[in-house]
């Protein structure tokens, strides 16, 4: 919800879906990398 509200103020409506998908994808990649590092330790 916070991400959507923040995106509405910065990004035009046409690009919001792609921006939200990009934010989600980046979050998943970071989560995966952190989980992999944690498994190594």
LOBA-256059 format. One record per residue (C-alpha): residue number from 0; z, y, x. Coordinates in steps of 0.5 Angstrom, whole numbers. Each point is the difference from the previous one (the first is absolute). Layout:
// LOBA-256059
SITE  num      z      y      x
SITE  NUM      Z      Y      X
...
//
This chain:
// LOBA-256059
SITE  num      z      y      x
SITE    0      0      0      0
SITE    1      2      5      6
SITE    2     -7     -2      3
SITE    3     -4      2     -6
SITE    4      4      6     -1
SITE    5     -1      2      7
SITE    6     -8     -2      0
SITE    7     -1      4     -6
SITE    8      2      7      3
SITE    9     -4     -1      6
SITE   10     -6     -5     -1
SITE   11     -6      1     -6
SITE   12      1     -4     -6
SITE   13     -7     -4      2
SITE   14      3     -2      7
SITE   15      7     -2     -3
SITE   16     -1     -7     -1
SITE   17     -3     -1      7
SITE   18      6      4      3
SITE   19      5     -5     -4
SITE   20     -4     -6      3
SITE   21      0      3      7
SITE   22      8      1      0
SITE   23      1     -7     -3
SITE   24     -4     -3      5
SITE   25      3      3      6
SITE   26      7     -1     -3
SITE   27     -2     -8      0
SITE   28     -3      0      7
SITE   29      7      4      2
SITE   30      4     -5     -3
SITE   31     -4     -6      2
SITE   32      1      2      8
SITE   33      7      2     -1
SITE   34      1     -7     -3
SITE   35     -4     -3      6
SITE   36      4      3      5
SITE   37      7     -2     -4
SITE   38     -3     -7      0
SITE   39     -1      0      8
SITE   40      7      3      2
//
